[in-house]
Amino acid sequence: MEDSQKIHILSRELISVFDELEQETKDIVLEHIQDCSECRQLFNELAEEIYPMLEQSEEVEIKPLKKLVQFNHGLKWLFISIRAFILFYIIYSSFYFYNWELSADAAIEYIKSVTFMFYFPAAIFLSVFTMTFFTNKWIILSILFDLGIIFFLDSFMSIFN
């Protein structure tokens, strides 16, 4: 019996336990399968029995971590809304409690104090959460925005006086 016949017979026997073979033996069997159509057919049949082909319908794009992305967008809107609500409260209360024509300086001082009392702690709190959940771009933007509000809201409001 010739060597190629021996390899053919051994390959037919080893194909059924292909997953349990050592890598060197797998390579020999795979090399024989490339040359022998009978063994290739047997290998394909057994592979289909062990690993049935899944029906591949049209490819569907899977959005990565869709819930996490939605959560992230929700947090961004929440943080923006909190900042906007506090700013609205500061500006509204300054117009509600003070007559800007008569006591603009008192209203500006009120804006400074309320900004320090309410906006500054909220900005620190929101910045910590921004550092936890968002990218560097959002961190920098939120810190710059908060610093601008803390330092320049009273100056901005005095322009309208």
SEDREN-554235 format. One record per residue: residue number from 1; residue in one letter; z, x, y of N, C-alpha, C in turn. Coordinates in steps of 0.02 Angstrom, whole numbers. Layout:
// residues N
+-----+------+--------+--------+---------+--------+---------+----------+--------+--------+---------+
! seq ! type !   n_up ! n_east ! n_north !  ca_up ! ca_east ! ca_north !   c_up ! c_east ! c_north !
+-----+------+--------+--------+---------+--------+---------+----------+--------+--------+---------+
! NUM !    A !      Z !      X !       Y !      Z !       X !        Y !      Z !      X !       Y !
...
+-----+------+--------+--------+---------+--------+---------+----------+--------+--------+---------+
//
This chain:
// residues 161
+-----+------+--------+--------+---------+--------+---------+----------+--------+--------+---------+
! seq ! type !   n_up ! n_east ! n_north !  ca_up ! ca_east ! ca_north !   c_up ! c_east ! c_north !
+-----+------+--------+--------+---------+--------+---------+----------+--------+--------+---------+
!   1 !    M !      0 !     42 !     -59 !      0 !       0 !        0 !      0 !     44 !      62 !
!   2 !    E !    -38 !     27 !     107 !    -48 !      64 !      168 !      9 !     51 !     218 !
!   3 !    D !     19 !     98 !     267 !     74 !      91 !      315 !     66 !     29 !     359 !
!   4 !    S !      6 !     14 !     379 !     -5 !     -44 !      422 !     11 !   -109 !     385 !
!   5 !    Q !     -2 !   -111 !     320 !     16 !    -170 !      279 !     92 !   -176 !     274 !
!   6 !    K !    125 !   -119 !     266 !    198 !    -119 !      261 !    229 !   -145 !     326 !
!   7 !    I !    202 !   -120 !     382 !    228 !    -143 !      447 !    213 !   -217 !     455 !
!   8 !    H !    155 !   -240 !     432 !    138 !    -311 !      438 !    188 !   -354 !     399 !
!   9 !    I !    204 !   -334 !     338 !    250 !    -372 !      296 !    320 !   -372 !     327 !
!  10 !    L !    342 !   -313 !     349 !    408 !    -308 !      380 !    412 !   -348 !     445 !
!  11 !    S !    360 !   -346 !     484 !    359 !    -383 !      548 !    364 !   -458 !     535 !
!  12 !    R !    327 !   -482 !     484 !    331 !    -554 !      469 !    402 !   -574 !     450 !
!  13 !    E !    437 !   -531 !     416 !    507 !    -545 !      397 !    554 !   -540 !     457 !
!  14 !    L !    541 !   -492 !     501 !    587 !    -479 !      557 !    577 !   -527 !     616 !
!  15 !    I !    518 !   -559 !     619 !    505 !    -604 !      675 !    556 !   -661 !     677 !
!  16 !    S !    577 !   -684 !     619 !    624 !    -741 !      617 !    693 !   -722 !     643 !
!  17 !    V !    710 !   -657 !     643 !    776 !    -635 !      669 !    766 !   -587 !     727 !
!  18 !    F !    714 !   -599 !     766 !    694 !    -553 !      819 !    750 !   -541 !     870 !
!  19 !    D !    786 !   -593 !     889 !    839 !    -586 !      939 !    897 !   -542 !     916 !
!  20 !    E !    905 !   -535 !     851 !    961 !    -496 !      824 !    943 !   -423 !     811 !
!  21 !    L !    882 !   -404 !     823 !    859 !    -336 !      809 !    881 !   -288 !     863 !
!  22 !    E !    884 !   -224 !     846 !    897 !    -172 !      895 !    833 !   -163 !     936 !
!  23 !    Q !    841 !   -133 !     995 !    785 !    -128 !     1042 !    727 !    -87 !    1013 !
!  24 !    E !    743 !    -33 !     976 !    690 !       8 !      948 !    648 !    -31 !     897 !
!  25 !    T !    682 !    -71 !     856 !    648 !    -111 !      806 !    608 !   -166 !     840 !
!  26 !    K !    635 !   -196 !     893 !    599 !    -247 !      931 !    534 !   -218 !     959 !
!  27 !    D !    537 !   -157 !     984 !    478 !    -126 !     1012 !    423 !   -116 !     959 !
!  28 !    I !    443 !    -97 !     899 !    395 !     -87 !      845 !    363 !   -154 !     826 !
!  29 !    V !    404 !   -206 !     821 !    378 !    -272 !      803 !    331 !   -297 !     858 !
!  30 !    L !    351 !   -289 !     922 !    309 !    -311 !      977 !    243 !   -273 !     979 !
!  31 !    E !    245 !   -209 !     962 !    183 !    -169 !      959 !    136 !   -196 !     905 !
!  32 !    H !    165 !   -214 !     849 !    125 !    -242 !      794 !     97 !   -311 !     814 !
!  33 !    I !    138 !   -351 !     848 !    117 !    -418 !      869 !     56 !   -414 !     915 !
!  34 !    Q !     52 !   -363 !     956 !     -5 !    -355 !     1001 !    -70 !   -344 !     963 !
!  35 !    D !    -65 !   -312 !     905 !   -125 !    -296 !      866 !   -142 !   -349 !     815 !
!  36 !    C !    -92 !   -385 !     789 !   -103 !    -431 !      734 !    -99 !   -504 !     759 !
!  37 !    S !   -154 !   -540 !     753 !   -156 !    -608 !      779 !   -114 !   -655 !     735 !
!  38 !    E !   -110 !   -642 !     670 !    -70 !    -684 !      624 !      4 !   -680 !     642 !
!  39 !    C !     29 !   -619 !     654 !     99 !    -611 !      672 !    113 !   -637 !     743 !
!  40 !    R !     64 !   -630 !     788 !     71 !    -656 !      856 !     79 !   -731 !     854 !
!  41 !    Q !     39 !   -764 !     812 !     43 !    -837 !      806 !    111 !   -858 !     778 !
!  42 !    L !    135 !   -822 !     727 !    200 !    -837 !      698 !    256 !   -827 !     750 !
!  43 !    F !    250 !   -773 !     786 !    300 !    -758 !      839 !    301 !   -814 !     892 !
!  44 !    N !    242 !   -836 !     913 !    238 !    -889 !      964 !    265 !   -955 !     938 !
!  45 !    E !    251 !   -970 !     875 !    277 !   -1032 !      846 !    353 !  -1032 !     843 !
!  46 !    L !    382 !   -976 !     820 !    454 !    -971 !      816 !    486 !   -970 !     885 !
!  47 !    A !    452 !   -939 !     933 !    478 !    -937 !     1001 !    479 !  -1008 !    1031 !
!  48 !    E !    428 !  -1048 !    1015 !    427 !   -1116 !     1040 !    481 !  -1159 !    1007 !
!  49 !    E !    497 !  -1146 !     944 !    551 !   -1183 !      911 !    618 !  -1165 !     941 !
!  50 !    I !    629 !  -1100 !     952 !    693 !   -1078 !      978 !    699 !  -1092 !    1052 !
!  51 !    Y !    647 !  -1079 !    1090 !    646 !   -1089 !     1162 !    591 !  -1139 !    1179 !
!  52 !    P !    603 !  -1203 !    1171 !    550 !   -1252 !     1184 !    525 !  -1247 !    1256 !
!  53 !    M !    460 !  -1254 !    1263 !    430 !   -1251 !     1330 !    452 !  -1312 !    1369 !
!  54 !    L !    476 !  -1300 !    1428 !    494 !   -1355 !     1472 !    432 !  -1380 !    1507 !
!  55 !    E !    428 !  -1445 !    1514 !    372 !   -1472 !     1550 !    377 !  -1451 !    1623 !
!  56 !    Q !    325 !  -1420 !    1646 !    326 !   -1397 !     1714 !    285 !  -1445 !    1756 !
!  57 !    S !    319 !  -1487 !    1791 !    284 !   -1531 !     1837 !    271 !  -1491 !    1901 !
!  58 !    E !    249 !  -1525 !    1951 !    235 !   -1490 !     2013 !    298 !  -1456 !    2038 !
!  59 !    E !    288 !  -1398 !    2068 !    346 !   -1360 !     2092 !    377 !  -1395 !    2151 !
!  60 !    V !    443 !  -1399 !    2149 !    481 !   -1431 !     2202 !    520 !  -1377 !    2238 !
!  61 !    E !    516 !  -1376 !    2303 !    553 !   -1327 !     2342 !    626 !  -1348 !    2343 !
!  62 !    I !    669 !  -1304 !    2320 !    740 !   -1318 !     2319 !    771 !  -1286 !    2381 !
!  63 !    K !    802 !  -1327 !    2421 !    834 !   -1301 !     2481 !    900 !  -1268 !    2461 !
!  64 !    P !    908 !  -1205 !    2480 !    968 !   -1169 !     2458 !   1031 !  -1196 !    2492 !
!  65 !    L !   1077 !  -1214 !    2450 !   1143 !   -1233 !     2473 !   1140 !  -1285 !    2529 !
!  66 !    K !   1107 !  -1340 !    2514 !   1094 !   -1391 !     2565 !   1158 !  -1418 !    2595 !
!  67 !    K !   1207 !  -1430 !    2555 !   1271 !   -1457 !     2580 !   1305 !  -1407 !    2626 !
!  68 !    L !   1300 !  -1343 !    2609 !   1331 !   -1291 !     2651 !   1296 !  -1286 !    2718 !
!  69 !    V !   1230 !  -1292 !    2718 !   1192 !   -1290 !     2780 !   1210 !  -1350 !    2824 !
!  70 !    Q !   1216 !  -1409 !    2793 !   1236 !   -1469 !     2830 !   1307 !  -1461 !    2858 !
!  71 !    F !   1351 !  -1433 !    2819 !   1420 !   -1421 !     2842 !   1419 !  -1374 !    2902 !
!  72 !    N !   1378 !  -1322 !    2897 !   1374 !   -1272 !     2951 !   1348 !  -1305 !    3015 !
!  73 !    H !   1296 !  -1347 !    3010 !   1270 !   -1381 !     3069 !   1323 !  -1429 !    3098 !
!  74 !    G !   1358 !  -1463 !    3054 !   1411 !   -1508 !     3077 !   1465 !  -1471 !    3115 !
!  75 !    L !   1485 !  -1413 !    3090 !   1535 !   -1373 !     3125 !   1511 !  -1350 !    3193 !
!  76 !    K !   1448 !  -1330 !    3197 !   1421 !   -1309 !     3261 !   1425 !  -1366 !    3312 !
!  77 !    W !   1404 !  -1425 !    3292 !   1407 !   -1483 !     3338 !   1479 !  -1501 !    3354 !
!  78 !    L !   1524 !  -1495 !    3307 !   1594 !   -1509 !     3320 !   1622 !  -1461 !    3372 !
!  79 !    F !   1608 !  -1397 !    3364 !   1634 !   -1347 !     3411 !   1604 !  -1357 !    3481 !
!  80 !    I !   1540 !  -1372 !    3484 !   1508 !   -1385 !     3548 !   1538 !  -1448 !    3580 !
!  81 !    S !   1550 !  -1499 !    3540 !   1579 !   -1562 !     3565 !   1650 !  -1552 !    3591 !
!  82 !    I !   1689 !  -1512 !    3557 !   1758 !   -1499 !     3580 !   1756 !  -1464 !    3648 !
!  83 !    R !   1714 !  -1414 !    3654 !   1708 !   -1379 !     3718 !   1685 !  -1427 !    3773 !
!  84 !    A !   1635 !  -1468 !    3758 !   1608 !   -1515 !     3807 !   1661 !  -1566 !    3827 !
!  85 !    F !   1700 !  -1591 !    3779 !   1752 !   -1640 !     3794 !   1806 !  -1610 !    3839 !
!  86 !    I !   1826 !  -1549 !    3825 !   1878 !   -1517 !     3867 !   1850 !  -1506 !    3938 !
!  87 !    L !   1788 !  -1483 !    3943 !   1758 !   -1473 !     4009 !   1752 !  -1539 !    4047 !
!  88 !    F !   1732 !  -1591 !    4012 !   1727 !   -1657 !     4043 !   1796 !  -1679 !    4068 !
!  89 !    Y !   1847 !  -1669 !    4027 !   1915 !   -1688 !     4048 !   1937 !  -1649 !    4110 !
!  90 !    I !   1924 !  -1585 !    4112 !   1945 !   -1544 !     4169 !   1909 !  -1567 !    4233 !
!  91 !    I !   1845 !  -1576 !    4229 !   1807 !   -1595 !     4289 !   1822 !  -1667 !    4309 !
!  92 !    Y !   1826 !  -1712 !    4261 !   1841 !   -1782 !     4277 !   1910 !  -1789 !    4308 !
!  93 !    S !   1959 !  -1756 !    4279 !   2027 !   -1763 !     4305 !   2033 !  -1731 !    4374 !
!  94 !    S !   1995 !  -1679 !    4388 !   1998 !   -1649 !     4455 !   1970 !  -1697 !    4507 !
!  95 !    F !   1918 !  -1735 !    4489 !   1891 !   -1784 !     4536 !   1935 !  -1846 !    4540 !
!  96 !    Y !   1968 !  -1862 !    4485 !   2010 !   -1922 !     4483 !   2074 !  -1912 !    4523 !
!  97 !    F !   2106 !  -1854 !    4516 !   2171 !   -1842 !     4548 !   2166 !  -1815 !    4619 !
!  98 !    Y !   2110 !  -1786 !    4637 !   2105 !   -1754 !     4703 !   2046 !  -1782 !    4742 !
!  99 !    N !   2056 !  -1788 !    4806 !   2002 !   -1806 !     4851 !   1970 !  -1740 !    4872 !
! 100 !    W !   1909 !  -1728 !    4850 !   1877 !   -1663 !     4861 !   1860 !  -1651 !    4934 !
! 101 !    E !   1854 !  -1703 !    4972 !   1840 !   -1693 !     5043 !   1901 !  -1670 !    5081 !
! 102 !    L !   1960 !  -1695 !    5061 !   2021 !   -1678 !     5097 !   2058 !  -1618 !    5068 !
! 103 !    S !   2058 !  -1612 !    5001 !   2098 !   -1559 !     4970 !   2057 !  -1522 !    4917 !
! 104 !    A !   2003 !  -1492 !    4936 !   1960 !   -1456 !     4889 !   1996 !  -1394 !    4861 !
! 105 !    D !   2036 !  -1361 !    4902 !   2072 !   -1302 !     4878 !   2122 !  -1320 !    4824 !
! 106 !    A !   2156 !  -1376 !    4832 !   2204 !   -1399 !     4781 !   2167 !  -1418 !    4717 !
! 107 !    A !   2109 !  -1449 !    4724 !   2069 !   -1466 !     4665 !   2045 !  -1404 !    4628 !
! 108 !    I !   2026 !  -1353 !    4664 !   2004 !   -1290 !     4633 !   2062 !  -1257 !    4597 !
! 109 !    E !   2121 !  -1257 !    4628 !   2180 !   -1230 !     4595 !   2197 !  -1270 !    4532 !
! 110 !    Y !   2190 !  -1336 !    4536 !   2201 !   -1378 !     4478 !   2152 !  -1360 !    4422 !
! 111 !    I !   2089 !  -1349 !    4439 !   2039 !   -1330 !     4389 !   2057 !  -1263 !    4357 !
! 112 !    K !   2079 !  -1215 !    4397 !   2100 !   -1150 !     4370 !   2157 !  -1158 !    4321 !
! 113 !    S !   2208 !  -1197 !    4341 !   2267 !   -1204 !     4298 !   2252 !  -1243 !    4234 !
! 114 !    V !   2215 !  -1297 !    4241 !   2199 !   -1337 !     4181 !   2152 !  -1299 !    4134 !
! 115 !    T !   2108 !  -1260 !    4162 !   2064 !   -1218 !     4120 !   2106 !  -1169 !    4080 !
! 116 !    F !   2154 !  -1139 !    4113 !   2198 !   -1092 !     4078 !   2242 !  -1127 !    4027 !
! 117 !    M !   2266 !  -1187 !    4045 !   2312 !   -1223 !     4000 !   2277 !  -1254 !    3940 !
! 118 !    F !   2216 !  -1281 !    3950 !   2183 !   -1317 !     3896 !   2123 !  -1280 !    3866 !
! 119 !    Y !   2079 !  -1256 !    3909 !   2018 !   -1226 !     3883 !   2029 !  -1158 !    3851 !
! 120 !    F !   2071 !  -1117 !    3880 !   2083 !   -1050 !     3854 !   2110 !  -1051 !    3782 !
! 121 !    P !   2163 !  -1090 !    3766 !   2186 !   -1092 !     3696 !   2133 !  -1122 !    3649 !
! 122 !    A !   2098 !  -1173 !    3673 !   2046 !   -1202 !     3631 !   1990 !  -1151 !    3618 !
! 123 !    A !   1973 !  -1111 !    3668 !   1921 !   -1061 !     3661 !   1942 !  -1008 !    3610 !
! 124 !    I !   2005 !   -988 !    3612 !   2029 !    -939 !     3562 !   2026 !   -968 !    3492 !
! 125 !    F !   2051 !  -1028 !    3485 !   2050 !   -1062 !     3420 !   1979 !  -1070 !    3394 !
! 126 !    L !   1933 !  -1093 !    3436 !   1864 !   -1102 !     3415 !   1829 !  -1036 !    3402 !
! 127 !    S !   1848 !   -984 !    3438 !   1818 !    -918 !     3426 !   1838 !   -890 !    3358 !
! 128 !    V !   1900 !   -901 !    3339 !   1923 !    -878 !     3272 !   1882 !   -914 !    3218 !
! 129 !    F !   1874 !   -979 !    3225 !   1834 !   -1015 !     3175 !   1760 !   -996 !    3178 !
! 130 !    T !   1736 !   -982 !    3237 !   1666 !    -960 !     3244 !   1656 !   -893 !    3207 !
! 131 !    M !   1705 !   -848 !    3213 !   1700 !    -784 !     3178 !   1703 !   -793 !    3103 !
! 132 !    T !   1737 !   -846 !    3081 !   1743 !    -858 !     3009 !   1679 !   -888 !    2980 !
! 133 !    F !   1649 !   -935 !    3015 !   1595 !    -975 !     2985 !   1525 !   -958 !    3008 !
! 134 !    F !   1516 !   -922 !    3063 !   1449 !    -915 !     3091 !   1427 !   -843 !    3096 !
! 135 !    T !   1364 !   -834 !    3114 !   1334 !    -768 !     3120 !   1355 !   -736 !    3186 !
! 136 !    N !   1338 !   -672 !    3192 !   1356 !    -634 !     3252 !   1325 !   -664 !    3315 !
! 137 !    K !   1266 !   -692 !    3309 !   1232 !    -722 !     3366 !   1275 !   -779 !    3395 !
! 138 !    W !   1300 !   -822 !    3351 !   1342 !    -878 !     3373 !   1408 !   -854 !    3401 !
! 139 !    I !   1435 !   -802 !    3372 !   1499 !    -774 !     3396 !   1490 !   -749 !    3468 !
! 140 !    I !   1438 !   -710 !    3479 !   1427 !    -682 !     3545 !   1413 !   -737 !    3596 !
! 141 !    L !   1370 !   -785 !    3577 !   1355 !    -840 !     3623 !   1417 !   -880 !    3642 !
! 142 !    S !   1458 !   -896 !    3592 !   1517 !    -937 !     3607 !   1568 !   -898 !    3649 !
! 143 !    I !   1577 !   -834 !    3636 !   1624 !    -794 !     3675 !   1599 !   -787 !    3747 !
! 144 !    L !   1535 !   -773 !    3755 !   1507 !    -768 !     3823 !   1513 !   -834 !    3861 !
! 145 !    F !   1499 !   -889 !    3827 !   1504 !    -954 !     3859 !   1577 !   -968 !    3880 !
! 146 !    D !   1623 !   -954 !    3834 !   1694 !    -965 !     3849 !   1718 !   -922 !    3906 !
! 147 !    L !   1699 !   -859 !    3906 !   1718 !    -815 !     3962 !   1688 !   -839 !    4028 !
! 148 !    G !   1627 !   -862 !    4025 !   1596 !    -888 !     4085 !   1633 !   -949 !    4112 !
! 149 !    I !   1654 !   -993 !    4068 !   1691 !   -1052 !     4089 !   1759 !  -1032 !    4116 !
! 150 !    I !   1794 !   -989 !    4081 !   1862 !    -970 !     4102 !   1861 !   -935 !    4169 !
! 151 !    F !   1814 !   -890 !    4179 !   1814 !    -851 !     4241 !   1776 !   -883 !    4299 !
! 152 !    F !   1726 !   -925 !    4284 !   1682 !    -947 !     4337 !   1679 !  -1023 !    4347 !
! 153 !    L !   1716 !  -1063 !    4309 !   1714 !   -1136 !     4319 !   1739 !  -1154 !    4389 !
! 154 !    D !   1793 !  -1124 !    4411 !   1819 !   -1140 !     4478 !   1769 !  -1119 !    4532 !
! 155 !    S !   1736 !  -1062 !    4524 !   1686 !   -1041 !     4573 !   1626 !  -1088 !    4572 !
! 156 !    F !   1606 !  -1108 !    4513 !   1550 !   -1154 !     4507 !   1566 !  -1221 !    4540 !
! 157 !    M !   1627 !  -1245 !    4529 !   1647 !   -1310 !     4559 !   1655 !  -1304 !    4635 !
! 158 !    S !   1674 !  -1246 !    4660 !   1681 !   -1238 !     4732 !   1613 !  -1238 !    4768 !
! 159 !    I !   1560 !  -1224 !    4732 !   1493 !   -1227 !     4760 !   1476 !  -1298 !    4781 !
! 160 !    F !   1499 !  -1346 !    4740 !   1483 !   -1416 !     4754 !   1528 !  -1445 !    4808 !
! 161 !    N !   1574 !  -1407 !    4835 !   1619 !   -1430 !     4886 !   1587 !  -1435 !    4952 !
+-----+------+--------+--------+---------+--------+---------+----------+--------+--------+---------+
//
